Amino acid sequence: MHEKVAPAFFKGNKEDQEELKRVYEEYQEQIYRFILLRVSHGEVASDISQEVFHHLLIATRGKEREI
């Protein structure tokens, strides 16, 4: 099942960029650890956690993307 993800709270201005940075700094380590528990390989967990934030960045730029 594919779901369209539309941007909900970022519009790309400076305040939104700061909010995205805050979200990254607050949740990056937790997301990484969550993934690491499931894949048991540090490099893979790092790659996947970066993909999570990459998808968030794409969504916040106003581009819809199927996932």
N, C-alpha and C positions, 0 to 999 in steps of 0.2 A: 504494500500500500504506500503510495506516495502522497505526501502532504505538502502543500504550499506554505511556506513560512514567509510572512510579511513582516516588515519592520514595525515594531510596536512602540519603541520608546527612544530611539536615537534618530536624529535628523542630520547629523554631521557637523553641527556647529562646535565651537570650542568647548562649551560646557558639556556637550554630549561626548566629546572625545575624552574629557577628563573623567566623566562617569564610566566610560568603557575602560579606561585605565584603572580606575578604582575597582571595578568588577573583576578585572584580570588579577590585580594584586591580591584581592580578597579571596578569590576562589581557585586560583591556579593550583596551588599546592594541594588543596582538598580534592580537586578533580584528578590530579595526577595520582595521588595515593589511592583513590577509589579504583582507577583503571589499573594501577600496578597490582592491586590485590587480585584482579581478575586475569591479567595476562602474565604476571610473574616475570616480566622482563623489562628492565628500566628504559632501554632505548625505545621499545615498542610503546610503552606507557607514555613516554615523553612525546613521541610522534602523534599518538592519538589525542592526548590532551591539547596539543597545539592545533590539531584539526578542529577540536571543539571551539576554540577561540577564533579560528579562521572562519568557521561557519557563522559565529556570532558577528564577526566583523562584516562579512558579506551581508548578513541580514540587516545590520544597522546602517548600511550604506544605501538602503532603499531598494535593493535588488531582491526580487523573489527568486527562490531556488528550490528545486525539488530535492527532497532528502528521503 
